[in-house]
């Protein structure tokens, strides 16, 4: 009996030891699984480096391509048809306002003017006769020696002849103007940049196309320089901004101008603002039609922010950057913010809107980064987030 009790106690001890071993093994495995799970969760939170945007310069010079044009530029057409008999100015000639440029022979218009003047003379004679008849009939009516109907007819004839004379006089004046158009004068002071006719050429009246253009006249004492300012700088491209013009044919020289007006509308195709710079050119050294570089001295209302290009995220939603925001549950999370870009400096780029100087921006964000994702912040280059 005592031996049976010993055996039972021994078996119980063995079971206790075996149970303890089993429980210990399960506990260690549970702890190991929990540790692996925690490590996995920790590994799933990406580590990111953050920086703060740098402040850009308040004032900067923007270099843009420009197109130089004459301040006043006009084609000169004939106002009457005929044959060119003389021309007095060739290309490159400087002419004054009202200077004679060419003469046109138009015998048909001359004959029409002579005929109109003769018809006007006939109408004036008829008017004079009608007036005498009307006065005579009115005097006879006072003596009751003529019917009132005859007087009324005489008055009506005089009024009709008077209207005819006015019509003929207007026709004469019209033809006289056409005859005066046989001489072509310069409408303003400038330089002849093209002569598209010669002696004996048949000239048609009007502006029927480039072939009918007799001369081309440009005023070059003052020039217009047109430049398309990118949308990012449109707020600064206001009248009064100074500009320097440089050309390859004048190395080391700058011609000073001033922005005088802009289109007040962004071109939807190019996203640029057409602006005009006026430039004095008294010596005539600068030529219209030339290509120039425009150095605009733009003054920003507030400095732009500068980020490395590696901070940009290119996605279907548009240009974005990832900014760190504190999470309500603790830790940090990434927010994707849409931004507007300014100038591109190669490794760095301006950001004109979307972020502030106090934001912590993720550098080289992972491709899998999503909005609201938990992240582990590691300052870039020793910078504190």
MOVEN-V999302 format. One record per pair of residues at least 6 apart in sequence whose C-alpha atoms are under 6 Angstrom apart, sorted by the first residue. I is the first residue (numbers start at 1). J is the second residue. Records with the same first field share a line. If there is no record, write none. Layout:
I: J ; J
//
This chain:
45: 375
46: 375 ; 376
47: 375 ; 376 ; 377
48: 377 ; 378
49: 362 ; 363 ; 377 ; 378 ; 379 ; 380
50: 360 ; 361 ; 362 ; 363 ; 379 ; 380
51: 360 ; 361
52: 359 ; 360
53: 305 ; 306 ; 307 ; 357
54: 305 ; 306
55: 305
56: 303 ; 304 ; 305 ; 306
57: 303
58: 300 ; 303
59: 299
60: 298
61: 296 ; 297
62: 295 ; 296
63: 294 ; 295
64: 293 ; 294
65: 293 ; 294
66: 226 ; 227 ; 292 ; 293 ; 294
67: 225 ; 226 ; 291
68: 224 ; 225 ; 288 ; 289 ; 290
69: 223 ; 224 ; 288 ; 289
70: 218 ; 219 ; 220 ; 223 ; 288
71: 219 ; 222 ; 223 ; 224
72: 218 ; 219
73: 217 ; 218
74: 216 ; 217
75: 216
76: 213 ; 214 ; 215 ; 216
77: 207 ; 213 ; 214
78: 205
79: 181 ; 205 ; 206
80: 181 ; 205
81: 203 ; 204 ; 205
82: 104 ; 105 ; 106 ; 202 ; 203
83: 104 ; 105 ; 200 ; 201 ; 202 ; 203
84: 104 ; 199 ; 200 ; 201
85: 103 ; 104 ; 199
86: 102 ; 103 ; 199
87: 101 ; 102
88: 101 ; 102
89: 101
91: 192 ; 193 ; 194
92: 191 ; 192 ; 193
93: 191 ; 192
94: 190 ; 191
95: 189 ; 190
96: 189
97: 186 ; 187 ; 188 ; 189
98: 185 ; 186 ; 187
99: 185 ; 186
100: 184 ; 185
101: 184 ; 185
102: 183 ; 184
103: 182 ; 183
104: 182
113: 175
116: 172
120: 168
123: 165
124: 165
127: 161 ; 162
130: 158
131: 158
134: 154 ; 155
137: 151
140: 146
190: 218 ; 219
191: 217 ; 218
192: 216 ; 217
193: 216 ; 217
194: 215 ; 216
195: 214 ; 215
196: 214
197: 214
221: 281 ; 282
222: 279 ; 280 ; 281
223: 278 ; 279
224: 277 ; 278
225: 276 ; 277
226: 275 ; 276
227: 274 ; 275
228: 272 ; 273 ; 274
229: 272 ; 273
230: 272
231: 271 ; 272
232: 342
236: 298 ; 299 ; 300
239: 259 ; 260 ; 261
240: 258 ; 259
241: 258 ; 259
242: 258 ; 297
243: 257 ; 258 ; 295 ; 296
244: 254 ; 255 ; 256 ; 294 ; 295
245: 254 ; 255 ; 293 ; 294
246: 254 ; 292 ; 293
247: 292
257: 278 ; 279
258: 277 ; 278
259: 276 ; 277
260: 277
261: 275 ; 276
262: 274 ; 275
263: 274
266: 272 ; 273
304: 352
305: 350 ; 351
306: 349 ; 350 ; 351
307: 348 ; 349
308: 347 ; 348
309: 347 ; 348
310: 364
311: 363 ; 364
312: 320 ; 321
313: 320 ; 321
319: 338
320: 337 ; 338 ; 339
321: 336 ; 337
322: 334 ; 335 ; 336 ; 361 ; 362
323: 334 ; 335 ; 360 ; 361
324: 333 ; 334 ; 360
325: 332 ; 333
326: 332
327: 333
332: 374 ; 375
333: 372 ; 373 ; 374 ; 375
334: 371 ; 372 ; 373
335: 371 ; 372
336: 371
338: 354
339: 353 ; 354
340: 351 ; 352 ; 353
341: 350 ; 351 ; 352
342: 350 ; 351 ; 352
343: 349 ; 350
379: 385
//
